[in-house]
């Protein structure tokens, strides 16, 4: 029987680990040629980007936001932090360098929980992330499926670790009704002619808008195509 998951070793690479479990570090630094440096990253920081695959550009357009993908920092040690993400075909970890390289025009935003995480929070966060490694990607963006998608992934990891819920869940009907030109033709094609109007989902834009987050850095906003971010926080350089 297909369970929607596959076995993945999250201890690969040169990040710190114990057995097959990631070991959280409180903070670190990142820097790469051609990319603005990010200092003092912490485990639990969310990294928002804009990938250029057509379905995800449509997600950004539908939500009136620049962002369409999000990952979470699970190891901030060293010069190239580790990001956990739900992506196609399955949830995995990616180095920050590679993660940011996928973003259109180099745009990214880093947001942090308003409350500081202690060692217990970080340990729970790593455990929640590890359990989801290898889960197949849900191209239907269904909040209640056995698969995962990026915003659901980070939302559930944060909730398991801290009890905090990021972003508002909403139906496809509510989401698309807010857009004056929702481009339903694409979504009808995506869902083989039948848009699941009552399906609950959560979007990267909604997670970024959460009052439980504060933006700690925003890079490349002046080069990103419209629409601009829906966040009302002041953007900060990294």
Backbone as numpy.savetxt, mean C-alpha at the origin, in Angstrom:
# Nx Ny Nz CAx CAy CAz Cx Cy Cz
-7.62 -28.32 -3.06 -8.47 -27.12 -3.06 -7.59 -25.89 -3.06
-7.94 -24.92 -3.87 -7.19 -23.68 -3.92 -7.57 -22.78 -2.76
-6.59 -22.32 -2.01 -6.87 -21.48 -0.85 -6.56 -20.02 -1.10
-5.97 -19.72 -2.23 -5.62 -18.33 -2.51 -4.27 -17.94 -1.95
-3.50 -18.90 -1.44 -2.18 -18.59 -0.92 -1.16 -19.55 -1.49
0.10 -19.15 -1.40 1.19 -20.02 -1.78 2.29 -19.87 -0.75
3.16 -20.85 -0.65 4.23 -20.79 0.33 5.34 -19.87 -0.15
5.72 -18.92 0.69 6.77 -17.98 0.35 7.72 -17.82 1.52
9.00 -17.82 1.24 10.01 -17.60 2.27 10.29 -16.11 2.36
9.84 -15.50 3.46 10.03 -14.05 3.60 11.37 -13.71 4.21
12.20 -14.71 4.44 13.50 -14.44 5.05 14.60 -14.30 4.02
14.25 -14.28 2.73 15.27 -14.15 1.69 15.88 -12.77 1.68
16.97 -12.62 0.94 17.64 -11.32 0.87 18.54 -11.11 2.07
18.94 -9.85 2.25 19.90 -9.57 3.30 19.29 -8.84 4.48
17.94 -8.84 4.57 17.33 -8.18 5.71 17.40 -9.10 6.92
17.29 -8.49 8.10 17.39 -9.27 9.33 16.22 -10.22 9.45
16.47 -11.41 9.99 15.40 -12.37 10.17 15.78 -13.36 11.25
14.76 -14.06 11.75 14.97 -15.15 12.68 14.16 -16.32 12.18
14.83 -17.35 11.71 14.11 -18.44 11.08 13.46 -17.94 9.82
12.13 -18.09 9.73 11.40 -17.61 8.55 10.60 -16.36 8.87
10.88 -15.76 10.02 10.09 -14.60 10.44 10.95 -13.34 10.38
10.36 -12.28 9.87 11.07 -11.01 9.84 11.23 -10.46 11.25
12.32 -9.78 11.50 12.56 -9.15 12.79 12.45 -7.65 12.62
11.53 -6.97 13.36 11.33 -5.54 13.15 12.45 -4.71 13.73
12.76 -3.63 13.04 13.68 -2.61 13.53 12.91 -1.30 13.63
13.28 -0.48 14.55 12.51 0.74 14.80 12.66 1.77 13.71
13.85 1.96 13.19 14.06 3.03 12.22 15.30 2.74 11.41
15.43 3.48 10.29 16.59 3.30 9.44 16.70 4.44 8.48
17.48 4.28 7.41 17.64 5.33 6.41 17.71 4.71 5.04
17.34 5.49 4.06 17.33 4.99 2.69 17.91 6.03 1.78
18.63 5.59 0.79 19.13 6.52 -0.19 19.51 5.77 -1.44
19.25 6.33 -2.63 19.60 5.68 -3.89 19.86 6.75 -4.92
20.74 6.46 -5.82 21.07 7.41 -6.88 19.85 7.74 -7.71
19.58 9.03 -7.88 18.46 9.45 -8.70 17.14 9.49 -7.98
17.10 9.07 -6.72 15.87 9.08 -5.95 16.11 9.87 -4.68
15.17 10.72 -4.32 15.34 11.53 -3.12 15.50 10.63 -1.90
16.45 10.93 -1.01 16.66 10.08 0.16 15.52 10.20 1.15
15.23 9.11 1.83 14.23 9.08 2.88 14.95 8.74 4.16
14.85 9.60 5.14 15.57 9.40 6.39 14.60 9.00 7.49
15.11 8.20 8.42 14.36 7.83 9.62 13.05 7.13 9.30
13.07 6.25 8.33 11.91 5.40 8.11 11.70 4.49 9.31
10.45 4.13 9.56 10.13 3.25 10.67 9.27 2.09 10.20
9.41 0.96 10.89 8.52 -0.16 10.63 7.08 0.31 10.85
6.22 0.00 9.89 4.83 0.44 9.96 4.52 1.65 9.11
5.55 2.34 8.61 5.31 3.45 7.68 4.68 2.92 6.40
3.74 3.67 5.86 3.10 3.31 4.60 3.71 4.12 3.47
3.98 3.45 2.36 4.59 4.11 1.20 3.61 4.03 0.04
3.15 5.19 -0.41 2.17 5.29 -1.49 2.87 5.68 -2.78
2.53 4.98 -3.86 3.11 5.28 -5.17 2.00 5.28 -6.22
2.41 5.53 -7.47 1.48 5.52 -8.60 2.08 4.64 -9.69
1.56 3.41 -9.82 2.04 2.51 -10.86 1.27 2.79 -12.15
1.84 2.37 -13.27 1.32 2.79 -14.56 0.52 1.73 -15.31
0.31 0.57 -14.70 -0.55 -0.43 -15.34 -1.96 0.12 -15.46
-2.62 -0.12 -16.59 -3.91 0.51 -16.89 -4.96 0.33 -15.79
-5.17 -0.89 -15.25 -6.21 -1.01 -14.22 -5.97 -0.11 -13.02
-4.71 0.07 -12.66 -4.41 0.87 -11.48 -4.49 2.36 -11.76
-4.19 2.76 -12.98 -4.44 4.14 -13.37 -5.94 4.45 -13.30
-6.75 3.46 -13.65 -8.20 3.65 -13.57 -8.66 3.73 -12.11
-8.00 3.00 -11.23 -8.31 3.10 -9.81 -8.03 4.52 -9.32
-6.87 5.06 -9.69 -6.53 6.43 -9.29 -7.55 7.42 -9.83
-7.92 7.24 -11.10 -8.89 8.14 -11.72 -10.24 8.05 -11.01
-10.68 6.83 -10.74 -12.00 6.64 -10.11 -12.05 7.25 -8.72
-10.94 7.22 -8.00 -10.91 7.74 -6.63 -10.49 9.20 -6.56
-10.29 9.83 -7.72 -9.90 11.24 -7.77 -8.62 11.49 -6.97
-7.68 10.58 -7.10 -6.44 10.65 -6.35 -5.27 10.34 -7.27
-4.07 10.77 -6.89 -2.89 10.44 -7.67 -2.41 9.01 -7.39
-2.65 8.50 -6.17 -2.06 7.23 -5.77 -2.95 6.04 -6.11
-2.31 4.92 -6.44 -3.06 3.69 -6.73 -2.38 2.44 -6.19
-1.34 2.60 -5.38 -0.69 1.43 -4.79 -0.02 1.83 -3.49
0.01 0.89 -2.53 0.59 1.18 -1.23 1.26 -0.08 -0.68
2.38 0.13 -0.01 3.07 -0.94 0.70 3.40 -0.48 2.10
3.96 -1.38 2.90 4.25 -1.07 4.29 5.69 -1.47 4.62
6.39 -0.60 5.35 7.77 -0.88 5.73 7.79 -1.96 6.81
8.54 -3.04 6.55 8.66 -4.12 7.53 10.09 -4.29 8.03
11.03 -3.63 7.42 12.41 -3.64 7.91 13.06 -2.34 7.47
13.39 -1.49 8.43 13.98 -0.19 8.13 15.48 -0.17 8.36
16.06 -1.33 8.58 17.50 -1.43 8.83 18.28 -1.27 7.53
19.39 -0.55 7.58 20.27 -0.47 6.43 19.88 0.61 5.45
20.48 0.53 4.27 20.34 1.59 3.27 19.17 1.39 2.32
18.54 0.23 2.35 17.46 -0.04 1.40 16.35 -0.81 2.10
15.45 -0.10 2.78 14.40 -0.74 3.58 13.56 -1.73 2.78
12.88 -2.59 3.51 12.08 -3.65 2.91 10.60 -3.29 3.01
9.91 -3.38 1.88 8.49 -3.06 1.80 7.70 -4.35 1.58
6.67 -4.56 2.36 5.74 -5.66 2.11 4.56 -5.11 1.32
4.12 -5.86 0.33 3.03 -5.37 -0.52 2.22 -6.54 -1.07
0.96 -6.27 -1.30 0.12 -7.19 -2.06 0.14 -6.70 -3.50
0.71 -7.49 -4.37 0.84 -7.12 -5.77 0.61 -8.36 -6.62
0.52 -8.19 -7.92 0.31 -9.34 -8.80 1.64 -10.06 -9.01
1.73 -11.39 -8.89 0.60 -12.30 -8.68 0.33 -12.63 -7.22
1.25 -12.27 -6.29 1.03 -12.62 -4.89 1.79 -11.66 -3.98
1.40 -11.64 -2.70 2.02 -10.77 -1.71 3.47 -11.15 -1.50
4.34 -10.13 -1.39 5.77 -10.38 -1.29 6.44 -9.17 -0.65
7.75 -9.28 -0.46 8.53 -8.14 0.00 9.39 -7.62 -1.14
9.60 -6.31 -1.14 10.35 -5.64 -2.20 11.24 -4.58 -1.58
12.45 -4.46 -2.06 13.32 -3.40 -1.57 12.77 -2.03 -1.98
12.99 -1.05 -1.12 12.47 0.29 -1.35 12.90 0.84 -2.71
14.14 0.59 -3.08 14.63 1.07 -4.37 13.74 0.60 -5.50
13.48 -0.69 -5.55 12.67 -1.28 -6.62 11.23 -0.79 -6.53
10.74 -0.67 -5.31 9.36 -0.22 -5.10 9.15 1.17 -5.67
10.05 2.10 -5.36 9.90 3.48 -5.82 10.14 3.61 -7.32
10.98 2.76 -7.87 11.25 2.81 -9.31 10.00 2.55 -10.14
9.02 1.89 -9.56 7.79 1.57 -10.28 6.81 2.74 -10.33
7.08 3.80 -9.58 6.13 4.91 -9.49 6.33 5.91 -10.62
5.23 6.32 -11.21 5.25 7.28 -12.31 5.89 8.59 -11.87
6.88 9.04 -12.65 7.58 10.30 -12.38 8.26 10.34 -11.01
8.47 9.17 -10.40 9.15 9.13 -9.12 8.32 9.63 -7.95
7.02 9.77 -8.13 6.17 10.31 -7.06 5.97 9.28 -5.95
6.11 9.72 -4.71 5.74 8.86 -3.59 5.43 9.70 -2.36
4.64 9.13 -1.49 4.29 9.75 -0.22 4.50 8.72 0.88
5.08 9.15 1.98 5.24 8.28 3.14 4.37 8.82 4.26
3.54 7.95 4.81 2.63 8.34 5.89 2.88 7.44 7.09
2.70 8.01 8.26 2.99 7.29 9.51 1.80 7.39 10.45
1.59 6.35 11.22 0.53 6.39 12.22 0.76 7.54 13.19
-0.33 8.17 13.60 -0.23 9.31 14.51 0.29 8.88 15.88
0.04 7.62 16.25 0.56 7.12 17.52 1.84 6.34 17.26
2.85 6.47 18.11 4.09 5.72 17.89 3.88 4.23 18.15
4.60 3.40 17.41 4.53 1.95 17.61 5.61 1.52 18.60
5.22 0.67 19.55 6.22 0.11 20.46 6.68 -1.24 19.92
7.55 -1.91 20.64 8.12 -3.16 20.16 7.06 -4.24 19.98
6.04 -4.26 20.84 4.97 -5.24 20.70 4.17 -4.99 19.42
3.85 -3.73 19.16 3.16 -3.38 17.91 3.96 -3.85 16.70
5.25 -3.58 16.72 6.09 -3.94 15.58 6.16 -5.45 15.40
6.25 -6.17 16.50 6.28 -7.64 16.41 4.98 -8.18 15.84
3.86 -7.62 16.29 2.56 -8.04 15.76 2.43 -7.70 14.28
2.96 -6.55 13.91 2.90 -6.13 12.51 3.68 -7.09 11.62
4.87 -7.48 12.06 5.67 -8.42 11.28 4.97 -9.77 11.19
4.37 -10.21 12.29 3.67 -11.49 12.27 2.48 -11.44 11.31
1.73 -10.34 11.34 0.57 -10.20 10.45 1.00 -10.17 8.99
2.12 -9.52 8.73 2.64 -9.47 7.36 3.10 -10.84 6.90
3.83 -11.53 7.76 4.37 -12.85 7.40 3.26 -13.83 7.05
2.16 -13.78 7.81 1.03 -14.69 7.54 0.43 -14.47 6.16
0.57 -13.27 5.63 -0.05 -12.96 4.35 0.89 -13.12 3.15
2.15 -13.39 3.42 3.08 -13.57 2.31 2.64 -14.75 1.44
2.65 -14.54 0.13 2.26 -15.59 -0.80 0.79 -15.63 -1.13
-0.02 -14.79 -0.48 -1.45 -14.75 -0.81 -1.64 -14.16 -2.20
-2.42 -14.83 -3.02 -2.61 -14.38 -4.39 -3.37 -13.06 -4.44
-3.11 -12.30 -5.49 -3.69 -10.97 -5.67 -5.14 -11.08 -6.14
-5.98 -10.22 -5.59 -7.40 -10.19 -5.95 -7.65 -9.08 -6.96
-7.77 -9.43 -8.22 -8.03 -8.44 -9.26 -9.47 -7.93 -9.22
-10.31 -8.54 -8.38 -11.68 -8.06 -8.23 -11.85 -7.05 -7.12
-10.78 -6.80 -6.34 -10.79 -5.79 -5.26 -11.94 -6.03 -4.28
-12.10 -7.28 -3.88 -13.19 -7.69 -2.98 -12.66 -7.75 -1.56
-13.25 -6.95 -0.68 -12.79 -6.87 0.71 -12.94 -8.19 1.44
-13.82 -9.06 0.97 -14.10 -10.30 1.69 -13.67 -11.55 0.93
-12.83 -11.40 -0.05 -12.35 -12.59 -0.77 -11.22 -13.26 0.02
-10.79 -14.42 -0.44 -9.69 -15.13 0.21 -8.34 -14.66 -0.31
-8.37 -13.73 -1.23 -7.14 -13.17 -1.77 -6.90 -11.79 -1.14
-5.95 -11.06 -1.66 -5.59 -9.76 -1.11 -5.40 -8.75 -2.22
-5.49 -7.47 -1.88 -5.04 -6.38 -2.75 -4.40 -5.34 -1.85
-3.68 -4.40 -2.44 -2.71 -3.62 -1.66 -3.31 -2.86 -0.47
-4.39 -2.13 -0.70 -4.94 -1.32 0.38 -5.57 -2.18 1.47
-6.20 -3.28 1.08 -6.73 -4.21 2.07 -5.58 -4.82 2.88
-4.51 -5.17 2.21 -3.35 -5.78 2.85 -2.80 -4.90 3.97
-2.49 -3.64 3.66 -1.90 -2.77 4.69 -2.93 -2.44 5.77
-4.18 -2.31 5.38 -5.23 -2.00 6.35 -5.35 -3.12 7.38
-5.37 -4.37 6.92 -5.52 -5.50 7.82 -4.28 -5.71 8.68
-3.10 -5.50 8.11 -1.87 -5.64 8.88 -1.83 -4.62 10.01
-2.14 -3.37 9.71 -2.15 -2.32 10.74 -3.21 -2.61 11.80
-4.38 -3.06 11.37 -5.44 -3.34 12.35 -5.05 -4.49 13.27
-4.46 -5.54 12.73 -4.04 -6.66 13.57 -2.96 -6.24 14.57
-2.09 -5.36 14.15 -0.97 -4.95 15.00 -1.37 -3.92 16.05
-2.31 -3.05 15.72 -2.60 -1.90 16.59 -4.06 -1.73 16.96
-4.97 -2.38 16.25 -6.39 -2.16 16.47 -6.93 -0.95 15.73
-6.09 -0.27 14.98 -6.49 0.93 14.24 -6.93 0.55 12.84
-8.07 1.07 12.42 -8.57 0.83 11.07 -8.28 2.05 10.19
-7.56 1.81 9.14 -7.23 2.88 8.20 -8.16 2.83 7.00
-8.67 3.98 6.59 -9.51 4.04 5.40 -10.93 3.61 5.67
-11.81 4.04 4.80 -13.22 3.71 4.89 -13.57 2.66 3.84
-14.25 1.62 4.27 -14.76 0.66 3.30 -15.99 1.25 2.63
-16.17 0.93 1.36 -17.31 1.46 0.61 -17.65 0.52 -0.53
-18.88 0.63 -1.01 -19.28 -0.18 -2.15 -18.76 0.45 -3.44
-18.73 -0.35 -4.48 -18.35 0.18 -5.78 -19.32 1.28 -6.20
-20.58 1.13 -5.85 -21.58 2.13 -6.20 -21.24 3.48 -5.58
-20.94 3.49 -4.28 -20.60 4.73 -3.59 -19.32 5.33 -4.14
-18.34 4.49 -4.38 -17.05 4.96 -4.87 -17.19 5.64 -6.23
-17.86 4.98 -7.15 -17.95 5.50 -8.52 -18.92 6.66 -8.65
-19.91 6.74 -7.75 -20.87 7.84 -7.80 -20.21 9.18 -7.47
-19.12 9.16 -6.73 -18.44 10.41 -6.36 -17.69 11.03 -7.53
-17.42 10.23 -8.54 -16.67 10.73 -9.69 -17.65 11.21 -10.75
-17.56 12.47 -11.19 -18.50 12.98 -12.18 -18.38 12.30 -13.54
-17.24 11.67 -13.80 -17.04 10.94 -15.05 -16.34 9.62 -14.72
-17.07 8.63 -14.21 -16.44 7.42 -13.67 -15.88 6.45 -14.69
-16.06 6.72 -15.98 -15.54 5.85 -17.04 -15.99 4.40 -16.82
-17.30 4.23 -16.79 -17.86 2.91 -16.50 -17.53 1.88 -17.57
-17.23 2.35 -18.77 -16.91 1.42 -19.84 -15.74 0.52 -19.47
-14.71 1.10 -18.86 -13.57 0.28 -18.46 -13.99 -0.74 -17.43
-14.75 -0.33 -16.41 -15.10 -1.25 -15.33 -16.07 -2.33 -15.80
-16.92 -2.02 -16.75 -17.77 -3.07 -17.32 -16.91 -4.11 -18.03
-15.92 -3.64 -18.74 -15.01 -4.57 -19.41 -14.22 -5.38 -18.38
-13.74 -4.72 -17.34 -12.94 -5.38 -16.32 -13.72 -6.49 -15.62
-15.01 -6.23 -15.40 -15.85 -7.20 -14.70 -16.76 -7.98 -15.66
-16.31 -8.11 -16.89 -17.00 -8.94 -17.90 -18.48 -8.57 -18.03
-18.75 -7.26 -18.02 -20.09 -6.78 -18.29 -20.95 -6.53 -17.07
-20.52 -6.98 -15.90 -21.35 -6.83 -14.69 -20.52 -6.22 -13.56
-20.64 -4.92 -13.38 -19.93 -4.25 -12.28 -20.57 -4.68 -10.96
-19.80 -5.16 -9.98 -20.36 -5.59 -8.69 -20.65 -4.39 -7.79
-21.75 -3.72 -8.05 -22.05 -2.44 -7.40 -22.07 -2.53 -5.88
-22.50 -3.65 -5.32 -22.63 -3.76 -3.86 -21.39 -4.32 -3.19
-20.38 -4.61 -3.95 -19.15 -5.18 -3.39 -18.42 -4.14 -2.55
-18.00 -4.55 -1.36 -17.23 -3.67 -0.49 -15.75 -3.72 -0.86
-15.12 -2.56 -0.80 -13.69 -2.48 -1.09 -13.09 -1.36 -0.25
-11.78 -1.21 -0.34 -11.08 -0.08 0.28 -9.95 0.30 -0.68
-9.70 1.59 -0.81 -8.76 2.07 -1.83 -7.52 2.71 -1.20
-6.43 2.78 -1.95 -5.25 3.50 -1.45 -5.56 4.95 -1.07
-6.41 5.61 -1.86 -6.77 7.00 -1.56 -7.46 7.11 -0.21
-8.36 6.16 0.08 -9.07 6.18 1.35 -8.13 5.94 2.52
-7.19 5.02 2.35 -6.20 4.76 3.40 -5.36 6.01 3.65
-4.91 6.65 2.59 -4.09 7.86 2.73 -4.85 9.00 3.38
-6.15 9.04 3.17 -6.99 10.09 3.76 -7.27 9.87 5.25
-6.87 8.74 5.81 -7.23 8.40 7.18 -6.72 9.43 8.18
-7.57 9.83 9.14 -7.13 10.76 10.18 -6.11 10.14 11.13
-5.93 8.83 11.05 -4.96 8.16 11.91 -3.54 8.22 11.35
-3.39 8.79 10.15 -2.08 8.89 9.52 -1.66 10.35 9.43
-0.34 10.55 9.43 0.21 11.87 9.13 1.27 11.70 8.05
1.27 12.60 7.10 2.24 12.54 6.01 3.59 13.04 6.53
4.62 12.22 6.38 5.95 12.64 6.83 6.83 13.05 5.66
6.47 12.65 4.45 7.20 13.13 3.29 6.40 12.91 2.03
6.58 13.84 1.09 5.85 13.79 -0.18 6.80 14.27 -1.27
7.11 13.40 -2.21 8.11 13.69 -3.23 7.50 13.59 -4.62
7.76 14.61 -5.44 7.37 14.55 -6.84 5.97 15.00 -7.15
5.29 15.64 -6.21 3.89 16.02 -6.45 3.75 17.01 -7.59
4.78 17.82 -7.82 4.68 18.82 -8.87 4.78 18.21 -10.26
5.21 16.93 -10.36 5.35 16.31 -11.68 4.29 15.28 -11.97
3.43 15.00 -11.00 2.43 13.95 -11.19 1.23 14.48 -11.94
0.75 13.69 -12.88 -0.41 14.08 -13.67 -1.64 14.24 -12.79
-2.52 15.12 -13.17 -3.77 15.27 -12.47 -4.58 13.98 -12.59
-5.49 13.69 -11.59 -5.81 14.54 -10.45 -4.76 14.49 -9.37
-4.67 15.57 -8.58 -3.71 15.67 -7.50 -4.23 14.91 -6.29
-3.39 14.70 -5.27 -3.78 13.92 -4.12 -4.99 14.50 -3.41
-5.80 13.58 -2.83 -6.98 14.02 -2.13 -6.69 14.33 -0.67
-5.44 14.16 -0.24 -5.09 14.46 1.15 -5.10 15.96 1.38
-5.42 16.35 2.61 -5.44 17.77 2.91 -4.26 18.17 3.80
-3.37 17.20 4.11 -2.19 17.56 4.88 -1.20 18.30 3.99
-0.41 19.13 4.62 0.66 19.81 3.88 1.73 18.81 3.50
2.20 18.86 2.27 3.25 17.96 1.83 4.59 18.39 2.41
5.39 17.42 2.79 6.69 17.70 3.38 7.79 17.08 2.54
8.91 17.78 2.35 10.04 17.16 1.67 10.65 16.08 2.55
11.29 15.08 1.93 11.91 14.00 2.70 13.32 14.39 3.11
